[in-house]
Amino acid sequence: MESPKKLLRLGDKLLDLRRPRLMGILNLTPDSFYDGGRYYQEEVILSAVARMWAEGADVIDVGGYSTRPGAAEVPLEEELHRVLPVIRLIKHHFPEIALAIDTFRSEVARQAVAAGAVFVNDVSGGQADPEMFATVAALQVPYVLMHMRGTPQTMAQATHYQDFMSEICRYFGKRVYQLQELGVKDIVLDVGFGFAKNLKQNYYLLRHLHVFEELGLPLLVGVSRKSMIYKVLESSPGEALNGTTALHMLALQKGAAWLRVHDVKAAAEAIQLWTLYANTQQTDVNN
């Protein structure tokens, strides 16, 4: 098994992935499943970003297009209008904060990086925009390559697989090769919990997450407050923090290098406790 890459370049800094890292979520959408419509006023946005950074986020992921199942289409100009002013606002007030752009459009990625983002998070894995891979290569920024099928509007009907794990591995293998041939150096894999996967498939994927370490790339896990938690618990996204933390611990146990989260403090505490658990040896307790 190839050891996953342990360093990732963010702008002019190198991030050590030998300890798990956090990506805080900032959704600038009216219809995201948990926090849609929260972040419109500048002071609210800046307060949220400052809080996530203080609580331990390594990157803030800025998105202007909801990808929940059945989400409405968002025109390119509207997505740009949502994200670019906020990226500039954050970089003006907090130049030290690393920002990612959550988009499947190459033009949004290009303009967001020009505005100050240093990371591209693409839920479509390059499928929605044939220019995305070449754009990321030209920008020379890290890229989150996610597995999904269909679109946010159709993915709930795309959950039939002939060989579930093998198909996802082949998907990643093909696209990682394409990216590396183009010269993309920093690739993070996201198996796409909830994207063209039903409840049992999500939990099977979590149980076998370690399989993807064979690709030699860091793994990002995004389960925060998702339906795979609250539907099982018969609750709601707003009541799903405890379940989220439970799954974060399982993901860390299975090799997750990144957690993408709404609740940075809780995730940071989970990482702190898991790190102590993972690093405690018998020699530590003999005295």
N, C-alpha and C positions, 0 to 999 in steps of 0.2 A: 504494500500500500504506500502510495506517495504521500509524504507529509504535507499538509496544507500550508500554503504560503503564510508567513508570519509577519510580514511588513506590508503596509499599504501607504502609498503616497497621497497626502491630502494637501494640495497646493505646494508650499515650500517645506512641509513637515512630513516626517515619517511616523506612521501610527503603528505601534507594536500590538499585534494581534495575539500575542501569547497570553493575554488575558482578554476575556470577552468584552465587546464594546457595545455602546448604545446609540441608536438612531432615534431621536425624538421626532414625533409626527406633528406637523403643522399643516392642517388641511384648510385651504382658503376657498372652501366650497360651501354652497348652501345645503347640499344633500348628502354629505358623507354620513355613514351609518351611525357614527357615535358623536362626532364633534362638528358636524356640519352647521354652518351659520354662526359659529362662535367668534371667528377672527376677522372682523371687519374694521374695527377702530384701531388706529395706530397704537394707542397706549395699551390696548388689550394685547395686541400682537407682541409688542416689545416686552410687556410684562411676562407673557407666556414663554417667550424665547429666553429671557433672562433667568426665569425660574428653571426651565429645563436644563440650561447650561450649568447653573449653580448646583443642580441635583445630580449632575454627572453625565449628561449627554455628550457624546463625542462629535456628533453631527446632528443638525436639525434638517429634516426632510420636508421641503416645501412643495405642496401640490395644489394644483388648480383644476383638477379633473377627477371627480369621484369615480372610482372603479368598483364600487359595490355592485352586486348582481342587479341587473336591470337599470343601472344608472343612465341618466339622460346624456345624449351627445352634447359636447361643448365645442363650439367653433374655435378655431385656432386663435383668432384675435381676442376672444373672450378669455381663453386660457392665459395668453400673454398678459392681458390686462390685469388678471388676478395675481399673477406671480411676480412679474418684473418689478413693480413698485415696492413690493414687500421685500424682495431680495435686496434691493438698493437701500431700503429703510433699515433693514437689519445690519447690513454691512456698514452703513454710516454710523450707527450707534454702537455696534459691537463688531468691529473689524476682525477681532480674533476668533469669532465663531465660524466654524466650518459649516457650510450649507450644501445640501443636496437638492437637486431638482427632480421631483417625482413626475415623470412624463414619458409618454411613448412617442412623442413627436420630435424629430431631429431639430426642427427650427426652434422649438421651445428650449430644447437642450442647449443649442448654440447661443441663443440670446441670454439664457439664464447664466451660463458660464461667463459670458461677457459682462454680465451684471455683478458677478461675484461668487456664483456657485462653484464648487470644486468636485462635485460628485454627481453622476447621473443614475437615477433609479428608474428602470424601464420595466413595467409590469408585463409588457408584451414580448419581451425577449427579442426585440428587433423585428417581430412579425408585422407590426402595425405600420411601420415606416421603413421602407427598404434603404433609406439613407442613414438610418440611425447608427449602424456599426461604423460606417466610414466617418460619420460626424464625430463619434466618440474617439475614434483613432486620431482624427485631426486635432481634437481638443486636448488629447492626452490627459484625460481625467479618469478616475476609477469608475467602473460601470457595474451596476447590479443587474444581472441577467436572471430574469424570473421565468419560471415555467408557467405557461397557461395555454389554453386552447380557446379558439373563438374570440369573442369580444366581451366586455362587461355586459352587453345586452344579450349575448347568446351562450355564455360559458356554463350556465346552469344546466343546459341541455347537452353538454359535451363531456359527460363523465363516463362514457363507455370506453374501456380499454381492452385490447387483446392481452397485453402483458404489462400491467400497470408500472412496475418499477423499471422494467427494461425500456419501455417507451420513454420514460422521463430521463433515464440515463442517456439514451441515444439522442434525445433532444439537446441535452446539455453538451454532449460530446461534439456534435455537429457544429453548434454555435460557438463553443469555446474555440474550436479549431479556426473558424472563420474570423473571429475576433483577433486571435493571436497572429494569424497570417497578415492581418491589417496593421499589426503593431500595437494592439491594446495590451498594456502590461498588467494592469490591476483589474481583475475580474472577481466579483463576489457572486455566489450562486444563491438564489432564493427559490425554494421548491414550490412556492406559490400556494400556501394553505388557503383553501376556499375558492381557488380559481380553477374551474373545471374539475372539481373534486367534491365528492359527496362526503357525508359525515364519517363513514367507515374508512374511506380512502384517506381522509385527513389524519386519522389516528394511526392507520397503518404506516403512513408516510412519516409521522413523528416517531413511531416505534423503530423505524428502519432508517432514520436520518443519517446515521453513521456511514451507511453505504456510500453516500456521496462524497465522503472524504477521499475516496479512491481517485477522484478527479483532481486532487491536489490544490483545491481552491477553497478559500474561506466560505462558510455558510452563514447566510442571514436568515433568521426566522421571524416571520411576521404573523403572530397569532393574536395580537392584542385585542381583547374585547370582541372577538369574532363570533359568528354564529355557531361555530364548532364548540364553543364554550357555553354560551348562554342558552342555546336550544337544548343542550343536554341537561342543564341545570334548571330549565324552565323559568328563566329570568329574563334579563334584558341586557343590552350593551352597558348600560349604566351600572348594572349590578355584577359585572363580570370581572372585576379586578382580582378577586381572590382566585378564581379559576384561571385567569391569565397568569398569575404568579406561579400557580401549580404547574402549568404547562411550560413556563419559562424554565423552571428547574429541570424538567424532563429534557427540554431542548438542549440545555447546557450539558446535561449528562451525556447526550448523544453527539456532542461536538460542535454546537452552534458557536460561531465566532462573533456574531452580531445578533442583537435583539432589536427589532423595530417596534417602538412602544408609544402608547399615549401617556403612560404614567412612569416618568423617568425615575422618581425616587424609589418606588416599589421595585422596579427592575434592577436598579443599582444595588439595593439591599439584597435582592436575590443573588446577584452576581457575587457580592461580598461574602455571603454565607456559603455559596457553592464553592468559591475559590478556597476558602478555609477548609471545607470538607474534602475537596479534591486534593489538596496539598498536605493534608495531615497524614503523617506516616507513623508507624509503631514507635520509631525512635524518638518521636516528639513527645510521647506520653510515658516514657520509661522513667523519667525523673520527676 
